[in-house]
């Protein structure tokens, strides 16, 4: 239930500003070339090593919501939120550090021409990553925010109509491994989180 709330809340949060972009009589025009999606993904992250410490992250499932708008036939922007929960295991530490990962992202969105109705796209942008340790598994360390680079490639596949479709994509994140403000957890190393993703979009 908590997971569902985490996913649907950002969908509403992203959709409402789009609906308020114009007066009622002009909303249809304002929302043209705009879509909202809900996606599920599988997360796996590379190890980060430094200072004699290796940080190994567990794998997990997650969910995301995105708002996209195209202001040119090939170019647009994307705003998104993603959530997952996993555990960091550090060299020399007897327990893992479980946390919720909240990502707030803004990206450029480039899309190509359609072929047989299928449209390829790519994204690149910046993210704010909030590592929020859980109550029971977070070992009482504080939360931490890291900046990150996000990027992705994928395709939109329409289902019966151009206003509804399936979105398949690979999405990646590059950022410095979290240390939660503790020297004994610090690697000073960057790592990549991979997120193969599938979802449904609605185009206005």
C-alpha positions as CSV (number, residue, x, y, z in Angstrom):
1,X,0.0,0.0,0.0
2,X,2.8,2.4,0.8
3,X,4.5,1.6,-2.4
4,X,1.3,2.4,-4.4
5,X,1.0,5.7,-2.6
6,X,4.6,6.6,-3.5
7,X,3.9,5.9,-7.2
8,X,0.5,7.5,-7.6
9,X,1.3,10.7,-5.6
10,X,4.0,11.9,-8.1
11,X,1.7,11.1,-11.0
12,X,-0.8,13.5,-9.7
13,X,1.9,16.0,-8.7
14,X,3.3,15.9,-12.2
15,X,-0.1,16.0,-14.0
16,X,-1.7,18.9,-12.1
17,X,0.8,21.6,-13.2
18,X,0.2,20.5,-16.8
19,X,-3.6,20.9,-16.3
20,X,-3.1,24.4,-14.9
21,X,-0.8,25.6,-17.7
22,X,-3.7,27.4,-19.5
23,X,-7.3,28.5,-19.0
24,X,-10.0,25.9,-19.4
25,X,-10.7,26.9,-23.0
26,X,-7.1,26.5,-24.0
27,X,-6.1,23.4,-22.0
28,X,-6.4,21.1,-24.9
29,X,-3.9,23.1,-26.9
30,X,-1.6,23.6,-23.9
31,X,-1.5,19.8,-23.3
32,X,-0.8,18.9,-26.8
33,X,2.6,17.1,-27.2
34,X,2.5,16.2,-23.5
35,X,2.3,12.8,-21.9
36,X,2.3,11.2,-18.4
37,X,3.7,7.8,-17.7
38,X,3.8,5.3,-14.8
39,X,6.7,2.8,-14.9
40,X,8.1,-0.1,-13.0
41,X,11.8,-1.0,-13.0
42,X,14.5,-3.4,-11.8
43,X,17.5,-1.8,-10.1
44,X,21.0,-3.1,-10.0
45,X,24.1,-1.1,-9.1
46,X,27.8,-1.4,-9.7
47,X,30.2,-1.7,-6.7
48,X,32.1,1.4,-5.5
49,X,35.6,1.0,-4.0
50,X,38.0,3.4,-2.5
51,X,39.9,4.2,0.7
52,X,40.1,0.4,1.4
53,X,36.3,0.2,1.5
54,X,34.0,-1.5,-1.0
55,X,30.3,-0.6,-1.1
56,X,28.1,-3.3,-2.6
57,X,24.4,-2.5,-3.2
58,X,21.6,-5.1,-3.2
59,X,19.2,-5.4,-6.1
60,X,15.6,-4.2,-5.9
61,X,12.3,-3.3,-7.8
62,X,11.0,0.2,-8.0
63,X,8.5,2.6,-9.6
64,X,8.6,5.9,-11.4
65,X,6.3,8.6,-12.9
66,X,7.3,11.0,-15.6
67,X,5.8,14.1,-17.3
68,X,7.1,14.9,-20.8
69,X,6.5,17.8,-23.1
70,X,7.8,18.2,-26.7
71,X,8.2,21.8,-27.8
72,X,9.9,20.9,-31.1
73,X,9.3,17.9,-33.4
74,X,12.5,16.3,-32.0
75,X,13.2,18.0,-28.7
76,X,11.4,18.4,-25.3
77,X,11.8,18.1,-21.6
78,X,11.0,15.5,-19.0
79,X,10.4,15.8,-15.2
80,X,10.2,12.7,-13.1
81,X,10.2,11.0,-9.7
82,X,11.4,7.5,-9.0
83,X,11.4,5.4,-5.8
84,X,13.1,2.2,-4.7
85,X,14.5,0.6,-1.5
86,X,17.7,-1.3,-1.2
87,X,20.7,-2.0,1.1
88,X,24.3,-0.9,1.1
89,X,26.9,-3.4,2.4
90,X,30.3,-1.8,3.3
91,X,33.6,-3.6,3.9
92,X,34.2,-4.1,7.6
93,X,30.6,-3.4,8.7
94,X,28.6,-6.3,10.2
95,X,25.2,-4.9,9.2
96,X,23.8,-3.5,5.9
97,X,22.5,0.0,5.6
98,X,18.9,-0.1,4.2
99,X,17.5,3.1,2.7
100,X,14.7,4.4,0.6
101,X,16.0,6.1,-2.6
102,X,14.0,9.0,-3.9
103,X,15.0,10.5,-7.2
104,X,13.8,13.9,-8.5
105,X,14.9,14.3,-12.1
106,X,14.9,16.9,-14.9
107,X,16.1,16.0,-18.4
108,X,16.2,16.9,-22.0
109,X,14.1,14.6,-24.2
110,X,15.1,13.8,-27.8
111,X,12.8,11.6,-30.0
112,X,13.1,10.4,-33.5
113,X,10.6,9.8,-36.3
114,X,8.1,7.0,-36.0
115,X,8.5,3.7,-37.9
116,X,5.5,1.4,-37.9
117,X,4.1,3.5,-35.1
118,X,7.2,2.9,-32.9
119,X,9.1,6.0,-31.8
120,X,12.6,5.9,-30.4
121,X,13.8,8.4,-27.8
122,X,16.8,9.3,-25.6
123,X,17.1,11.4,-22.4
124,X,19.9,13.1,-20.5
125,X,19.7,15.4,-17.5
126,X,20.4,15.9,-13.8
127,X,18.9,14.3,-10.7
128,X,18.7,15.0,-7.0
129,X,19.1,11.7,-5.1
130,X,17.7,11.4,-1.5
131,X,19.1,8.5,0.4
132,X,16.7,8.1,3.4
133,X,17.7,5.3,5.9
134,X,14.8,3.1,7.1
135,X,13.7,3.1,10.7
136,X,14.7,-0.5,11.4
137,X,17.5,-1.2,8.9
138,X,19.2,2.2,8.5
139,X,21.6,1.8,11.5
140,X,20.6,5.3,12.7
141,X,22.7,7.2,10.2
142,X,21.3,10.5,8.8
143,X,19.8,11.0,5.3
144,X,22.0,12.2,2.5
145,X,21.4,14.0,-0.8
146,X,23.7,13.4,-3.8
147,X,23.6,15.1,-7.2
148,X,23.6,12.7,-10.2
149,X,23.6,12.4,-14.0
150,X,20.7,10.5,-15.6
151,X,20.4,9.2,-19.1
152,X,18.3,6.7,-21.0
153,X,17.2,5.3,-24.3
154,X,13.9,3.6,-25.3
155,X,10.9,3.3,-27.5
156,X,7.2,4.3,-27.3
157,X,4.9,1.6,-28.7
158,X,1.2,2.8,-29.3
159,X,-1.6,0.5,-28.2
160,X,-4.6,0.8,-30.5
161,X,-4.5,4.6,-30.3
162,X,-1.8,7.3,-30.4
163,X,-3.0,8.5,-27.0
164,X,-2.1,5.3,-25.1
165,X,1.0,3.2,-25.3
166,X,3.7,1.0,-23.8
167,X,7.1,2.5,-23.0
168,X,10.2,0.4,-22.8
169,X,13.5,1.9,-21.8
170,X,16.9,1.5,-20.2
171,X,17.7,4.3,-17.7
172,X,21.0,4.9,-15.9
173,X,22.3,7.0,-13.1
174,X,25.8,8.1,-12.3
175,X,26.6,9.5,-8.8
176,X,29.0,9.3,-5.9
177,X,28.3,6.4,-3.6
178,X,26.5,7.4,-0.4
179,X,28.4,7.6,2.9
180,X,25.7,9.1,5.1
181,X,28.2,11.6,6.5
182,X,30.4,8.9,8.1
183,X,34.1,8.6,7.4
184,X,34.1,4.8,7.8
185,X,31.6,4.5,5.0
186,X,33.4,6.8,2.6
187,X,34.7,5.5,-0.7
188,X,34.8,8.8,-2.7
189,X,34.0,6.6,-5.7
190,X,31.3,7.1,-8.4
191,X,29.0,4.3,-9.4
192,X,26.3,3.5,-11.9
193,X,22.7,2.4,-11.1
194,X,21.0,0.6,-14.0
195,X,17.2,0.6,-14.3
196,X,15.6,-1.4,-17.1
197,X,12.1,-0.1,-17.2
198,X,8.6,-0.7,-18.6
199,X,5.4,1.3,-18.3
200,X,2.3,2.8,-19.7
201,X,2.0,6.4,-21.0
202,X,-1.0,8.6,-21.8
203,X,-0.6,11.3,-24.4
204,X,-2.8,14.3,-24.4
